[in-house]
Amino acid sequence: MTQQLNDFGSRPDWIQKTDTYANKRLLSPRSSPGALLTPSISEALQHALDASDVAGLPTISVGPAQGRFLQLLLLTQVLSQRNGIASSEGAGSKAAEQPFHVLEVGTLGGYSTIWLAAADPSVRVVTIEYDKHHAEVARKNIAHAGLSDRVEVIQGDGIAVLQRLEKEVMAGSRPKIDFSFIDADKEHNWDYFRSSYHLARVGTVIVVDNVARDGRLIDETVVGEDGLGAKVPGDLTPQEEQAFLYRRDAAMGARTVVNEVGKDDAFEAGVVQWTEGVKGGWDGFLMGVVVK
């Protein structure tokens, strides 16, 4: 019986069918008051994917189940903060008006941004995108979703922009971040995480996507026996070498953020692996909570 269950769980067709089954029942749009995934937001999410595809953006957005998970994780933080304010001040309406500040590093076409911004009317997202064309597409997609008033898209180098935001937070001209989602160039994962920490408060959640990378996090043919990065094989074509370097650098970026977060007692963190039938593949995310 155990063997049958293992075989069942490892079949890609069943993984996709399970994903489709759950998404159909849990991600269907609702028109009821207070619903997050309204028909208009559902349409906007699909529009963002379609428009990004037409504009030639790479198809590397989070999947719908991941987007929903991020949204619900964010919502729990929003409600927890709101309930805490209401309890301390005794004013529920005032608590509901308090903005909840989100940082996203890696906008792409704005698909994940829409999931985050739609979590609650109090959410305010600052999202950073290096590519000018991607940022323009994202702004249009976010506007189509009717969420431009909740989202600030900043186009520029991620590290440089984050350094500027740090100065603004220190100067008191920008609020601290309550939630952060990092899904950009993987070799700079730790730089982005560290900057998110400098923008954060105690209790801030920081999520880093794509840290398992089909097991390349621990694959010695990619990260090397010493964990410092494998040497490029000498028999590769230029295209194969480029692909190898991308895989290696991304895996090393994932490895670095896992190692560094694990050594720092300012965070409590863990890695959750996932496989998503709609997108395919095997990956995972790191979630850290700022505790000091």
N, C-alpha and C positions, 0 to 999 in steps of 0.2 A: 504493500500500500504506500509506503514512504517513497519507494522508487517511482511509482506512478504519479505521486504528487510532485516530485521533483521534475519529472519529464513534462508534466502539464505546465508547471510554472516557467519552464525554460523555453517554451515555444513562442517565437516572435509573433505568430498570428494570434495567439491567445492574449498576449500582452497588449497588442493593439485593440483587439476586440473588447478586452476588459476596460481599457482606456475609453473607448468609444461608448461603451455601456454607461460608465460612470459619468462621463461628461454630458451625455444626453440627458441624464436625470438630474445632475447637480449644476450644470452650467447652462441650462435653458433659461432664456430671458423671462423676467417676471415684471408685471405692471403694478404689483401691490405697493402700497406706500412704504417707503424706506428701503425698497429692494436695491441692491447694488448693481446687479446685472440686468438692467432694464433693456427693453427692445432697442432703444437708441444707442446705449453703450455697447450692446452686443453687435449691432450693425457697425458701430464705429471701430470696434476691434477688428472685425473682418475687413473693413475698409482700409485700416492701417496696413494689414498684411498685403492686401491686393495692391494698394497704391505703392507700397514699398517695392513689391515685385515688379510692377510696371516701371518704376523709377530705377531699376537695376541694382537695388540694395541686396546684399547677401542674405540668404535665408537662414539667419542664425538667431532669430528672436526666441525668447522663451516660448514653450508650448502653452496651450490653454490651461492645462492642469497646474503648471508651474506658476503662471500668471495669477490664477485663482488662489493658489497657496500663498503667494506673496501678499495678495490683497487681504486675505483673511488674517494672516500674521500681522499685517499692518493694522487691520481693524481692531484686533485684540489689544494692541498697544494704545490705539486712540481711545478706546472705551475705558481701558484701565486708567489712563491719565485723566480722562474726563470724570470718571467716578471718584478718583482721588481728589480732584479739585472741588467737585460738588460736595464731597464729604467734609472737606476742610473749611470751605467757604459757605456751605449751606445755600448755594445758588446754582441750581442745575442749568438754567438758561445761560447764565454767564459762563459756566464751564463749557457748554456746547459751542460757545463763540470763540474759545481759545484755539488758535491755529496749531496744527500739528505739522512739524517741519520734516520733510523727507529729502534726502540726497540720493540721486541716481548717477552713477558714473558709467557712461555708455548708453546713449539714447537710442542709437540706430534709427529706426523709423517711428519710434514713439509707442510701439505696441505695449511693452511692459510699463511705460510711463502712464498710459491710459488706465491699465489695471490698477496702478498705485493711486493715481489721482481720483479715480472713481470710488475709492474705498470709503470716503466720507467727505462731506462738504467742507470740513475743517482742514483737510489735507492741503498742504502747499508743497509742491515738488520743485526742487532745483535739479535740473538734469544737464549733464555735461556731455557734449559730443565733439570729438576731434574733427570729423569730416564735415566740411561746409555743406556739401550736397545732402548728406544724411540729415544734418540739422534742419535744413530747409524743408525736406520731406516730412520730418517729424513735426515741425511747427504746423504744417498744413493738416497733418493727420490729427493732431491734438485740437486744432481749431475746429475740424470737422466733428470731433467728439463733443464740442462745446465746453472744453476744459481749459481754454487758454488763460482764464482768470485764476486758475489754480496752479499753473505750470510756468516756470521760467526756464527756457532753453538757452544754455550758454554754449556757444561754439568756441572751441579752442583746445589747446593742449591740456590734458587732464591734470597733470602735476602742477603746471603753471596756474591754472584756474583754481585748483584747490588751495594753493599757497595764498592766492589773493583772497579767497573766502576765509581762510584762517585769520588773516590780518583784519578782515571786516568783523569777524566774530570777536576777536580780541579788542577791537575798538568799540564794540557795542553797537555797530551799525547793521549787523546781521544776527539773527537769532541762532542759537545752537540747534543742532540736528537731533531729531528724535528717532530716526530710522534711516538706514542707509542700505542701498542695493548696488553692488559692484559687479558689472558685467561688461568689462572693456578689454583692452589688450592685456593678455594674461601675465606677461612678464613683469608688469608693474602692479600686480595684485597687492603686494605688501605695501608699496608706496601709497596706493589708494586707501588701503585699510588703515594705515597709520594716520593719514590725513583725515580720514573719517573720524578717527578717535579724537584728534585735535579739535574737531568741530562738534564733538558729542558731549553729552551729559551722562551721569550715572543712570543706567537703565536703557540707554540707547542700544538698539539691536542693529548689528551690521551683518549683512548677508553677502557672501561672495559666491558667485555661480561658477560652475565648471571646474571643480577641483579634483574629481575622480578621473575624468577624461579617458574612459574605456580602460581603466586600470593603469594608465601611463604614469600615474602618481608614484607607483612603486616599480615600474618596468625598468629593469637595469639596462636593457638595450636602448632606452631613451634617456634615463636620468643618470646612467653610469653606475658602475659597481660602488663608486665612492659617493654617489649621490650628488656629484658636482656637474653632471651633464655628460652624456656619452659623446665620444668623438664621432665626427661624420665619417661613415664608411667611404672607402676610396673608390668604390665601383658604381657610384650613383651618377645618373644623368643630372644636368643642371636643374631640371624640373623636380627630380626626385630629391636632390639635395635641398632645394628650397622647401619642399614638403617636410623633409626630415627636420630641418632647422625650426620650422614653425611648430611641429609637434613637440620637439625637445624644449624649446623656449617656453611654450605654454605649460608643459608639464613641470618645468623648473619653477615657473611663476606660481603654480599651484602648490608645489612642494615648499617653496619659501614661505608663503603666507601661512600654511599649516604649521610649519616648524616655528616660525616667529611668534604667532599667536599663542602657540602652546608653551612658549618660554616666558610669556609676559603675564604676570599675575593681575594685570589691570582688566583681564578678560576671563570670562568663562565661555567655553566654546565646544563645538562638536561638528563632525562631518556626517551628513546624511546622504547616502547613495540612492540614486533613483534610476529607473528606466521608464521612458515614456513612449507608449505605443504609437501615438500620433506622429511624434517626431522621429522615433527610433533612437537607438544608441543607449549607452550606459554612462552615466555621469553622476554628479552629486554637488552639493553645496556645503559651504562652511557657514555656520551661524554662530556669531559671537555676541555676547552681552557685555557691555561696559559695566564693571562693578566697582571701579575706583578711579 
